[in-house]
């Protein structure tokens, strides 16, 4: 009941914001075009976004004004589901990449195609993989702000004491942990919960596996490649002792922040928290840590246009101006613990000078999950089985894959009405 009341209050307050902005599309006669913008950035990244919006508003004073509303990610999609069908959504919003296709399939988003066709907007300015990921059914529904991959943090002092190099393969990781046993309490603590699902997905891609079938509907991970991708985590814990069993959520992070772990795998979004710990660390990619094919799991925040607002061409052009400003000036977004999607920013001397971002990932290895509205139904049943594989010494890997596949098939059948 408390959550329902809080969600209602969020929708009500946002409706007031939309009402205050009205349908202020601008009329070309000196009227300011107001844009309502919803985002999910509640931490330091939110502070950076507000600062970037303030810069935009200052540079476009008297022409365009962005009115922003921050909604915690735990509530964001529930609020979207309530507000957008009532025409109370924002003009533009930030959405996680893996939700775009589902919302597009439900006709809750407008595409950017017509707007981009008449604008001077260069798709070649963006990392190809993340630009292509914003498509659904041949239309563009997302414009990328960033990519947030997983990578490795390593303790420089611990590795130096043991004269150990940063591992890049499974064999090197096992050998490194053996050599580090006398120098550190933990080698690579692996949480059995978050972010284990991202590690499994990376492992699946590195072992040449795929997440969904060629139609983007049903699970396709129950293969020899999927078996290898899942089994490796059971082996690393119970055969090779790379990690102790039953590591809890954020316990792996705590070990590293306290200087009690040699390695930690997590998203780039943890960078600032690790900097604050005072640990002397470096970063490295994990593109072949679990298999031979270079691949790195990543997510992305993308700009979308929720359907239902009365938006004329002048406001649409203002929205694109805002998006292009934010993505082109996203160097400061890197300071919030993200990697900008704009290649001009990535190739700039300022970005290259950042001490951790450039070594965290090779962007050419980034892989995104299947752009399908059925992804959650088909693929997420494997997540609880990843936990089972990491917490059970004698886990039956094939049985876990079979159970996850069956659940995924049943959920997709329900979604398709079969």
VOMIFI-838328 format. One record per residue (C-alpha): residue in three letters; x, y, z. Coordinates in steps of 0.5 Angstrom, whole numbers, plus 500, padded with zeros to 3 digits. Layout:
REM residues N
<rec resn="Ala" xx="X" yy="Y" zz="Z"/>
...
REM end
This chain:
REM residues 418
<rec resn="Unk" xx="500" yy="500" zz="500"/>
<rec resn="Unk" xx="506" yy="505" zz="502"/>
<rec resn="Unk" xx="509" yy="504" zz="495"/>
<rec resn="Unk" xx="502" yy="505" zz="491"/>
<rec resn="Unk" xx="501" yy="511" zz="495"/>
<rec resn="Unk" xx="508" yy="514" zz="494"/>
<rec resn="Unk" xx="507" yy="512" zz="486"/>
<rec resn="Unk" xx="501" yy="516" zz="486"/>
<rec resn="Unk" xx="504" yy="522" zz="489"/>
<rec resn="Unk" xx="510" yy="521" zz="484"/>
<rec resn="Unk" xx="505" yy="521" zz="478"/>
<rec resn="Unk" xx="501" yy="527" zz="481"/>
<rec resn="Unk" xx="507" yy="531" zz="482"/>
<rec resn="Unk" xx="509" yy="530" zz="475"/>
<rec resn="Unk" xx="503" yy="532" zz="473"/>
<rec resn="Unk" xx="503" yy="538" zz="476"/>
<rec resn="Unk" xx="510" yy="539" zz="473"/>
<rec resn="Unk" xx="507" yy="538" zz="466"/>
<rec resn="Unk" xx="501" yy="542" zz="467"/>
<rec resn="Unk" xx="506" yy="548" zz="469"/>
<rec resn="Unk" xx="509" yy="547" zz="462"/>
<rec resn="Unk" xx="503" yy="546" zz="459"/>
<rec resn="Unk" xx="503" yy="545" zz="451"/>
<rec resn="Unk" xx="509" yy="550" zz="451"/>
<rec resn="Unk" xx="511" yy="548" zz="444"/>
<rec resn="Unk" xx="514" yy="555" zz="442"/>
<rec resn="Unk" xx="511" yy="559" zz="437"/>
<rec resn="Unk" xx="517" yy="562" zz="433"/>
<rec resn="Unk" xx="515" yy="569" zz="436"/>
<rec resn="Unk" xx="520" yy="570" zz="442"/>
<rec resn="Unk" xx="516" yy="565" zz="446"/>
<rec resn="Unk" xx="521" yy="560" zz="450"/>
<rec resn="Unk" xx="520" yy="553" zz="448"/>
<rec resn="Unk" xx="519" yy="549" zz="455"/>
<rec resn="Unk" xx="521" yy="541" zz="455"/>
<rec resn="Unk" xx="520" yy="537" zz="460"/>
<rec resn="Unk" xx="525" yy="531" zz="461"/>
<rec resn="Unk" xx="525" yy="525" zz="466"/>
<rec resn="Unk" xx="531" yy="522" zz="468"/>
<rec resn="Unk" xx="533" yy="516" zz="473"/>
<rec resn="Unk" xx="540" yy="519" zz="476"/>
<rec resn="Unk" xx="539" yy="520" zz="483"/>
<rec resn="Unk" xx="546" yy="519" zz="485"/>
<rec resn="Unk" xx="553" yy="523" zz="483"/>
<rec resn="Unk" xx="551" yy="522" zz="476"/>
<rec resn="Unk" xx="544" yy="526" zz="478"/>
<rec resn="Unk" xx="548" yy="532" zz="480"/>
<rec resn="Unk" xx="552" yy="532" zz="474"/>
<rec resn="Unk" xx="546" yy="532" zz="469"/>
<rec resn="Unk" xx="543" yy="537" zz="473"/>
<rec resn="Unk" xx="549" yy="541" zz="472"/>
<rec resn="Unk" xx="549" yy="540" zz="464"/>
<rec resn="Unk" xx="542" yy="542" zz="464"/>
<rec resn="Unk" xx="543" yy="548" zz="467"/>
<rec resn="Unk" xx="549" yy="550" zz="462"/>
<rec resn="Unk" xx="544" yy="548" zz="456"/>
<rec resn="Unk" xx="539" yy="553" zz="459"/>
<rec resn="Unk" xx="544" yy="558" zz="460"/>
<rec resn="Unk" xx="546" yy="558" zz="453"/>
<rec resn="Unk" xx="539" yy="557" zz="450"/>
<rec resn="Unk" xx="536" yy="563" zz="455"/>
<rec resn="Unk" xx="530" yy="566" zz="452"/>
<rec resn="Unk" xx="529" yy="560" zz="447"/>
<rec resn="Unk" xx="529" yy="553" zz="450"/>
<rec resn="Unk" xx="528" yy="551" zz="457"/>
<rec resn="Unk" xx="529" yy="544" zz="460"/>
<rec resn="Unk" xx="525" yy="542" zz="466"/>
<rec resn="Unk" xx="527" yy="536" zz="469"/>
<rec resn="Unk" xx="524" yy="531" zz="474"/>
<rec resn="Unk" xx="528" yy="526" zz="477"/>
<rec resn="Unk" xx="525" yy="519" zz="479"/>
<rec resn="Unk" xx="528" yy="513" zz="482"/>
<rec resn="Unk" xx="529" yy="508" zz="478"/>
<rec resn="Unk" xx="525" yy="503" zz="482"/>
<rec resn="Unk" xx="519" yy="507" zz="481"/>
<rec resn="Unk" xx="521" yy="510" zz="474"/>
<rec resn="Unk" xx="517" yy="505" zz="470"/>
<rec resn="Unk" xx="511" yy="504" zz="474"/>
<rec resn="Unk" xx="510" yy="512" zz="473"/>
<rec resn="Unk" xx="511" yy="511" zz="466"/>
<rec resn="Unk" xx="506" yy="506" zz="465"/>
<rec resn="Unk" xx="501" yy="510" zz="469"/>
<rec resn="Unk" xx="503" yy="517" zz="466"/>
<rec resn="Unk" xx="504" yy="516" zz="459"/>
<rec resn="Unk" xx="497" yy="513" zz="457"/>
<rec resn="Unk" xx="494" yy="519" zz="460"/>
<rec resn="Unk" xx="498" yy="524" zz="456"/>
<rec resn="Unk" xx="502" yy="526" zz="462"/>
<rec resn="Unk" xx="509" yy="523" zz="460"/>
<rec resn="Unk" xx="515" yy="528" zz="459"/>
<rec resn="Unk" xx="517" yy="530" zz="452"/>
<rec resn="Unk" xx="523" yy="527" zz="453"/>
<rec resn="Unk" xx="526" yy="522" zz="458"/>
<rec resn="Unk" xx="532" yy="517" zz="459"/>
<rec resn="Unk" xx="531" yy="510" zz="459"/>
<rec resn="Unk" xx="535" yy="503" zz="460"/>
<rec resn="Unk" xx="536" yy="500" zz="453"/>
<rec resn="Unk" xx="534" yy="494" zz="455"/>
<rec resn="Unk" xx="527" yy="497" zz="456"/>
<rec resn="Unk" xx="526" yy="501" zz="450"/>
<rec resn="Unk" xx="524" yy="495" zz="445"/>
<rec resn="Unk" xx="518" yy="493" zz="450"/>
<rec resn="Unk" xx="516" yy="500" zz="451"/>
<rec resn="Unk" xx="516" yy="501" zz="443"/>
<rec resn="Unk" xx="512" yy="495" zz="442"/>
<rec resn="Unk" xx="507" yy="497" zz="446"/>
<rec resn="Unk" xx="506" yy="504" zz="442"/>
<rec resn="Unk" xx="509" yy="508" zz="448"/>
<rec resn="Unk" xx="514" yy="511" zz="445"/>
<rec resn="Unk" xx="515" yy="516" zz="439"/>
<rec resn="Unk" xx="521" yy="514" zz="434"/>
<rec resn="Unk" xx="526" yy="519" zz="432"/>
<rec resn="Unk" xx="526" yy="517" zz="424"/>
<rec resn="Unk" xx="522" yy="523" zz="421"/>
<rec resn="Unk" xx="526" yy="528" zz="426"/>
<rec resn="Unk" xx="533" yy="526" zz="424"/>
<rec resn="Unk" xx="531" yy="525" zz="417"/>
<rec resn="Unk" xx="531" yy="533" zz="417"/>
<rec resn="Unk" xx="536" yy="535" zz="422"/>
<rec resn="Unk" xx="544" yy="535" zz="422"/>
<rec resn="Unk" xx="545" yy="529" zz="426"/>
<rec resn="Unk" xx="551" yy="525" zz="425"/>
<rec resn="Unk" xx="550" yy="517" zz="427"/>
<rec resn="Unk" xx="557" yy="516" zz="426"/>
<rec resn="Unk" xx="559" yy="520" zz="432"/>
<rec resn="Unk" xx="557" yy="515" zz="436"/>
<rec resn="Unk" xx="559" yy="508" zz="438"/>
<rec resn="Unk" xx="556" yy="503" zz="432"/>
<rec resn="Unk" xx="554" yy="498" zz="437"/>
<rec resn="Unk" xx="550" yy="502" zz="442"/>
<rec resn="Unk" xx="547" yy="507" zz="436"/>
<rec resn="Unk" xx="545" yy="500" zz="433"/>
<rec resn="Unk" xx="542" yy="498" zz="439"/>
<rec resn="Unk" xx="537" yy="504" zz="439"/>
<rec resn="Unk" xx="533" yy="501" zz="433"/>
<rec resn="Unk" xx="526" yy="497" zz="434"/>
<rec resn="Unk" xx="523" yy="494" zz="428"/>
<rec resn="Unk" xx="527" yy="498" zz="423"/>
<rec resn="Unk" xx="525" yy="505" zz="427"/>
<rec resn="Unk" xx="530" yy="509" zz="432"/>
<rec resn="Unk" xx="527" yy="510" zz="438"/>
<rec resn="Unk" xx="533" yy="511" zz="442"/>
<rec resn="Unk" xx="539" yy="516" zz="442"/>
<rec resn="Unk" xx="545" yy="514" zz="446"/>
<rec resn="Unk" xx="547" yy="518" zz="452"/>
<rec resn="Unk" xx="553" yy="513" zz="454"/>
<rec resn="Unk" xx="555" yy="506" zz="455"/>
<rec resn="Unk" xx="556" yy="502" zz="462"/>
<rec resn="Unk" xx="560" yy="496" zz="461"/>
<rec resn="Unk" xx="563" yy="491" zz="466"/>
<rec resn="Unk" xx="570" yy="491" zz="467"/>
<rec resn="Unk" xx="576" yy="489" zz="472"/>
<rec resn="Unk" xx="578" yy="493" zz="478"/>
<rec resn="Unk" xx="585" yy="491" zz="481"/>
<rec resn="Unk" xx="589" yy="493" zz="487"/>
<rec resn="Unk" xx="596" yy="495" zz="484"/>
<rec resn="Unk" xx="600" yy="494" zz="491"/>
<rec resn="Unk" xx="597" yy="487" zz="492"/>
<rec resn="Unk" xx="599" yy="485" zz="485"/>
<rec resn="Unk" xx="606" yy="488" zz="485"/>
<rec resn="Unk" xx="608" yy="485" zz="492"/>
<rec resn="Unk" xx="607" yy="478" zz="488"/>
<rec resn="Unk" xx="610" yy="480" zz="482"/>
<rec resn="Unk" xx="603" yy="478" zz="478"/>
<rec resn="Unk" xx="601" yy="481" zz="472"/>
<rec resn="Unk" xx="593" yy="483" zz="471"/>
<rec resn="Unk" xx="590" yy="477" zz="468"/>
<rec resn="Unk" xx="586" yy="477" zz="461"/>
<rec resn="Unk" xx="584" yy="469" zz="461"/>
<rec resn="Unk" xx="581" yy="464" zz="465"/>
<rec resn="Unk" xx="588" yy="460" zz="466"/>
<rec resn="Unk" xx="591" yy="467" zz="467"/>
<rec resn="Unk" xx="586" yy="468" zz="473"/>
<rec resn="Unk" xx="587" yy="462" zz="476"/>
<rec resn="Unk" xx="595" yy="462" zz="476"/>
<rec resn="Unk" xx="594" yy="469" zz="479"/>
<rec resn="Unk" xx="590" yy="467" zz="484"/>
<rec resn="Unk" xx="595" yy="462" zz="486"/>
<rec resn="Unk" xx="600" yy="466" zz="486"/>
<rec resn="Unk" xx="597" yy="471" zz="490"/>
<rec resn="Unk" xx="594" yy="467" zz="496"/>
<rec resn="Unk" xx="600" yy="469" zz="501"/>
<rec resn="Unk" xx="599" yy="476" zz="499"/>
<rec resn="Unk" xx="591" yy="478" zz="500"/>
<rec resn="Unk" xx="585" yy="475" zz="504"/>
<rec resn="Unk" xx="581" yy="474" zz="497"/>
<rec resn="Unk" xx="583" yy="474" zz="490"/>
<rec resn="Unk" xx="577" yy="475" zz="486"/>
<rec resn="Unk" xx="570" yy="475" zz="490"/>
<rec resn="Unk" xx="564" yy="473" zz="486"/>
<rec resn="Unk" xx="558" yy="475" zz="488"/>
<rec resn="Unk" xx="552" yy="470" zz="487"/>
<rec resn="Unk" xx="547" yy="475" zz="486"/>
<rec resn="Unk" xx="548" yy="482" zz="483"/>
<rec resn="Unk" xx="552" yy="483" zz="478"/>
<rec resn="Unk" xx="553" yy="475" zz="477"/>
<rec resn="Unk" xx="548" yy="476" zz="471"/>
<rec resn="Unk" xx="552" yy="481" zz="467"/>
<rec resn="Unk" xx="558" yy="476" zz="468"/>
<rec resn="Unk" xx="554" yy="470" zz="466"/>
<rec resn="Unk" xx="552" yy="474" zz="460"/>
<rec resn="Unk" xx="559" yy="476" zz="458"/>
<rec resn="Unk" xx="561" yy="469" zz="459"/>
<rec resn="Unk" xx="555" yy="467" zz="454"/>
<rec resn="Unk" xx="558" yy="472" zz="449"/>
<rec resn="Unk" xx="565" yy="470" zz="450"/>
<rec resn="Unk" xx="564" yy="463" zz="449"/>
<rec resn="Unk" xx="560" yy="464" zz="442"/>
<rec resn="Unk" xx="553" yy="463" zz="445"/>
<rec resn="Unk" xx="547" yy="467" zz="444"/>
<rec resn="Unk" xx="541" yy="470" zz="449"/>
<rec resn="Unk" xx="535" yy="469" zz="444"/>
<rec resn="Unk" xx="533" yy="465" zz="438"/>
<rec resn="Unk" xx="534" yy="468" zz="431"/>
<rec resn="Unk" xx="527" yy="471" zz="432"/>
<rec resn="Unk" xx="528" yy="475" zz="438"/>
<rec resn="Unk" xx="523" yy="471" zz="442"/>
<rec resn="Unk" xx="525" yy="464" zz="445"/>
<rec resn="Unk" xx="531" yy="463" zz="450"/>
<rec resn="Unk" xx="537" yy="460" zz="446"/>
<rec resn="Unk" xx="542" yy="459" zz="452"/>
<rec resn="Unk" xx="541" yy="452" zz="453"/>
<rec resn="Unk" xx="547" yy="450" zz="448"/>
<rec resn="Unk" xx="554" yy="447" zz="449"/>
<rec resn="Unk" xx="556" yy="454" zz="449"/>
<rec resn="Unk" xx="551" yy="456" zz="455"/>
<rec resn="Unk" xx="553" yy="450" zz="459"/>
<rec resn="Unk" xx="561" yy="452" zz="458"/>
<rec resn="Unk" xx="559" yy="459" zz="460"/>
<rec resn="Unk" xx="555" yy="457" zz="466"/>
<rec resn="Unk" xx="560" yy="452" zz="469"/>
<rec resn="Unk" xx="566" yy="456" zz="469"/>
<rec resn="Unk" xx="563" yy="460" zz="475"/>
<rec resn="Unk" xx="562" yy="454" zz="479"/>
<rec resn="Unk" xx="569" yy="451" zz="477"/>
<rec resn="Unk" xx="572" yy="458" zz="479"/>
<rec resn="Unk" xx="569" yy="458" zz="486"/>
<rec resn="Unk" xx="569" yy="450" zz="488"/>
<rec resn="Unk" xx="575" yy="447" zz="484"/>
<rec resn="Unk" xx="580" yy="453" zz="483"/>
<rec resn="Unk" xx="578" yy="457" zz="489"/>
<rec resn="Unk" xx="578" yy="464" zz="486"/>
<rec resn="Unk" xx="573" yy="466" zz="490"/>
<rec resn="Unk" xx="570" yy="464" zz="497"/>
<rec resn="Unk" xx="563" yy="461" zz="496"/>
<rec resn="Unk" xx="556" yy="465" zz="498"/>
<rec resn="Unk" xx="559" yy="472" zz="497"/>
<rec resn="Unk" xx="553" yy="477" zz="498"/>
<rec resn="Unk" xx="551" yy="483" zz="494"/>
<rec resn="Unk" xx="556" yy="488" zz="495"/>
<rec resn="Unk" xx="560" yy="484" zz="500"/>
<rec resn="Unk" xx="565" yy="483" zz="494"/>
<rec resn="Unk" xx="565" yy="490" zz="493"/>
<rec resn="Unk" xx="567" yy="491" zz="500"/>
<rec resn="Unk" xx="573" yy="486" zz="500"/>
<rec resn="Unk" xx="576" yy="490" zz="495"/>
<rec resn="Unk" xx="575" yy="497" zz="498"/>
<rec resn="Unk" xx="578" yy="495" zz="504"/>
<rec resn="Unk" xx="584" yy="493" zz="501"/>
<rec resn="Unk" xx="582" yy="485" zz="502"/>
<rec resn="Unk" xx="581" yy="483" zz="495"/>
<rec resn="Unk" xx="586" yy="483" zz="489"/>
<rec resn="Unk" xx="581" yy="484" zz="484"/>
<rec resn="Unk" xx="573" yy="486" zz="483"/>
<rec resn="Unk" xx="569" yy="486" zz="477"/>
<rec resn="Unk" xx="563" yy="491" zz="477"/>
<rec resn="Unk" xx="560" yy="496" zz="472"/>
<rec resn="Unk" xx="564" yy="503" zz="471"/>
<rec resn="Unk" xx="558" yy="506" zz="475"/>
<rec resn="Unk" xx="562" yy="504" zz="481"/>
<rec resn="Unk" xx="569" yy="508" zz="479"/>
<rec resn="Unk" xx="567" yy="514" zz="484"/>
<rec resn="Unk" xx="566" yy="509" zz="490"/>
<rec resn="Unk" xx="572" yy="505" zz="489"/>
<rec resn="Unk" xx="576" yy="512" zz="488"/>
<rec resn="Unk" xx="573" yy="514" zz="495"/>
<rec resn="Unk" xx="576" yy="508" zz="498"/>
<rec resn="Unk" xx="583" yy="510" zz="497"/>
<rec resn="Unk" xx="585" yy="504" zz="495"/>
<rec resn="Unk" xx="591" yy="504" zz="490"/>
<rec resn="Unk" xx="588" yy="501" zz="484"/>
<rec resn="Unk" xx="588" yy="500" zz="476"/>
<rec resn="Unk" xx="582" yy="498" zz="471"/>
<rec resn="Unk" xx="583" yy="493" zz="466"/>
<rec resn="Unk" xx="578" yy="489" zz="461"/>
<rec resn="Unk" xx="575" yy="483" zz="462"/>
<rec resn="Unk" xx="573" yy="481" zz="454"/>
<rec resn="Unk" xx="576" yy="474" zz="454"/>
<rec resn="Unk" xx="576" yy="473" zz="462"/>
<rec resn="Unk" xx="571" yy="467" zz="461"/>
<rec resn="Unk" xx="572" yy="465" zz="454"/>
<rec resn="Unk" xx="576" yy="466" zz="447"/>
<rec resn="Unk" xx="571" yy="471" zz="443"/>
<rec resn="Unk" xx="572" yy="478" zz="445"/>
<rec resn="Unk" xx="566" yy="480" zz="448"/>
<rec resn="Unk" xx="564" yy="485" zz="454"/>
<rec resn="Unk" xx="557" yy="486" zz="457"/>
<rec resn="Unk" xx="554" yy="493" zz="457"/>
<rec resn="Unk" xx="548" yy="497" zz="458"/>
<rec resn="Unk" xx="546" yy="504" zz="456"/>
<rec resn="Unk" xx="542" yy="510" zz="458"/>
<rec resn="Unk" xx="538" yy="512" zz="452"/>
<rec resn="Unk" xx="534" yy="518" zz="450"/>
<rec resn="Unk" xx="527" yy="517" zz="448"/>
<rec resn="Unk" xx="520" yy="521" zz="447"/>
<rec resn="Unk" xx="514" yy="518" zz="450"/>
<rec resn="Unk" xx="508" yy="518" zz="446"/>
<rec resn="Unk" xx="502" yy="522" zz="448"/>
<rec resn="Unk" xx="504" yy="529" zz="448"/>
<rec resn="Unk" xx="502" yy="535" zz="444"/>
<rec resn="Unk" xx="509" yy="536" zz="441"/>
<rec resn="Unk" xx="510" yy="541" zz="434"/>
<rec resn="Unk" xx="516" yy="541" zz="430"/>
<rec resn="Unk" xx="519" yy="547" zz="433"/>
<rec resn="Unk" xx="519" yy="543" zz="440"/>
<rec resn="Unk" xx="521" yy="536" zz="437"/>
<rec resn="Unk" xx="527" yy="540" zz="434"/>
<rec resn="Unk" xx="528" yy="543" zz="441"/>
<rec resn="Unk" xx="529" yy="536" zz="444"/>
<rec resn="Unk" xx="534" yy="534" zz="439"/>
<rec resn="Unk" xx="538" yy="540" zz="440"/>
<rec resn="Unk" xx="538" yy="538" zz="447"/>
<rec resn="Unk" xx="540" yy="531" zz="446"/>
<rec resn="Unk" xx="545" yy="533" zz="442"/>
<rec resn="Unk" xx="548" yy="538" zz="447"/>
<rec resn="Unk" xx="548" yy="533" zz="452"/>
<rec resn="Unk" xx="551" yy="528" zz="448"/>
<rec resn="Unk" xx="556" yy="532" zz="445"/>
<rec resn="Unk" xx="558" yy="535" zz="452"/>
<rec resn="Unk" xx="558" yy="529" zz="456"/>
<rec resn="Unk" xx="566" yy="529" zz="458"/>
<rec resn="Unk" xx="563" yy="531" zz="465"/>
<rec resn="Unk" xx="558" yy="525" zz="464"/>
<rec resn="Unk" xx="565" yy="521" zz="465"/>
<rec resn="Unk" xx="566" yy="524" zz="471"/>
<rec resn="Unk" xx="559" yy="521" zz="474"/>
<rec resn="Unk" xx="562" yy="514" zz="472"/>
<rec resn="Unk" xx="560" yy="513" zz="465"/>
<rec resn="Unk" xx="563" yy="512" zz="459"/>
<rec resn="Unk" xx="560" yy="517" zz="453"/>
<rec resn="Unk" xx="557" yy="514" zz="447"/>
<rec resn="Unk" xx="559" yy="520" zz="443"/>
<rec resn="Unk" xx="566" yy="518" zz="439"/>
<rec resn="Unk" xx="568" yy="525" zz="439"/>
<rec resn="Unk" xx="568" yy="525" zz="446"/>
<rec resn="Unk" xx="571" yy="519" zz="447"/>
<rec resn="Unk" xx="577" yy="521" zz="442"/>
<rec resn="Unk" xx="578" yy="527" zz="445"/>
<rec resn="Unk" xx="585" yy="529" zz="449"/>
<rec resn="Unk" xx="581" yy="530" zz="455"/>
<rec resn="Unk" xx="577" yy="524" zz="455"/>
<rec resn="Unk" xx="584" yy="520" zz="454"/>
<rec resn="Unk" xx="587" yy="523" zz="460"/>
<rec resn="Unk" xx="582" yy="520" zz="465"/>
<rec resn="Unk" xx="586" yy="515" zz="469"/>
<rec resn="Unk" xx="581" yy="509" zz="469"/>
<rec resn="Unk" xx="576" yy="510" zz="463"/>
<rec resn="Unk" xx="581" yy="508" zz="457"/>
<rec resn="Unk" xx="583" yy="502" zz="460"/>
<rec resn="Unk" xx="577" yy="499" zz="463"/>
<rec resn="Unk" xx="574" yy="497" zz="456"/>
<rec resn="Unk" xx="575" yy="496" zz="449"/>
<rec resn="Unk" xx="569" yy="499" zz="446"/>
<rec resn="Unk" xx="570" yy="495" zz="440"/>
<rec resn="Unk" xx="568" yy="489" zz="444"/>
<rec resn="Unk" xx="562" yy="491" zz="447"/>
<rec resn="Unk" xx="556" yy="487" zz="446"/>
<rec resn="Unk" xx="548" yy="488" zz="448"/>
<rec resn="Unk" xx="543" yy="483" zz="449"/>
<rec resn="Unk" xx="538" yy="482" zz="444"/>
<rec resn="Unk" xx="533" yy="488" zz="442"/>
<rec resn="Unk" xx="527" yy="484" zz="444"/>
<rec resn="Unk" xx="521" yy="486" zz="447"/>
<rec resn="Unk" xx="521" yy="479" zz="450"/>
<rec resn="Unk" xx="528" yy="479" zz="453"/>
<rec resn="Unk" xx="526" yy="479" zz="460"/>
<rec resn="Unk" xx="521" yy="473" zz="459"/>
<rec resn="Unk" xx="526" yy="469" zz="455"/>
<rec resn="Unk" xx="532" yy="470" zz="458"/>
<rec resn="Unk" xx="532" yy="473" zz="466"/>
<rec resn="Unk" xx="530" yy="466" zz="468"/>
<rec resn="Unk" xx="537" yy="464" zz="468"/>
<rec resn="Unk" xx="539" yy="469" zz="473"/>
<rec resn="Unk" xx="537" yy="465" zz="479"/>
<rec resn="Unk" xx="540" yy="459" zz="476"/>
<rec resn="Unk" xx="547" yy="463" zz="476"/>
<rec resn="Unk" xx="546" yy="464" zz="483"/>
<rec resn="Unk" xx="544" yy="457" zz="484"/>
<rec resn="Unk" xx="551" yy="455" zz="480"/>
<rec resn="Unk" xx="555" yy="459" zz="484"/>
<rec resn="Unk" xx="552" yy="457" zz="491"/>
<rec resn="Unk" xx="552" yy="449" zz="490"/>
<rec resn="Unk" xx="558" yy="445" zz="490"/>
<rec resn="Unk" xx="555" yy="440" zz="486"/>
<rec resn="Unk" xx="551" yy="444" zz="482"/>
<rec resn="Unk" xx="547" yy="440" zz="476"/>
<rec resn="Unk" xx="549" yy="445" zz="470"/>
<rec resn="Unk" xx="545" yy="442" zz="465"/>
<rec resn="Unk" xx="539" yy="441" zz="470"/>
<rec resn="Unk" xx="539" yy="449" zz="471"/>
<rec resn="Unk" xx="540" yy="450" zz="464"/>
<rec resn="Unk" xx="534" yy="446" zz="462"/>
<rec resn="Unk" xx="529" yy="449" zz="468"/>
<rec resn="Unk" xx="531" yy="456" zz="466"/>
<rec resn="Unk" xx="530" yy="455" zz="458"/>
<rec resn="Unk" xx="523" yy="451" zz="460"/>
<rec resn="Unk" xx="521" yy="457" zz="465"/>
<rec resn="Unk" xx="523" yy="462" zz="459"/>
<rec resn="Unk" xx="519" yy="458" zz="454"/>
<rec resn="Unk" xx="513" yy="458" zz="458"/>
<rec resn="Unk" xx="513" yy="466" zz="460"/>
<rec resn="Unk" xx="514" yy="468" zz="452"/>
<rec resn="Unk" xx="508" yy="463" zz="450"/>
<rec resn="Unk" xx="504" yy="467" zz="455"/>
<rec resn="Unk" xx="507" yy="474" zz="453"/>
<rec resn="Unk" xx="505" yy="471" zz="446"/>
<rec resn="Unk" xx="498" yy="469" zz="447"/>
<rec resn="Unk" xx="500" yy="462" zz="445"/>
REM end
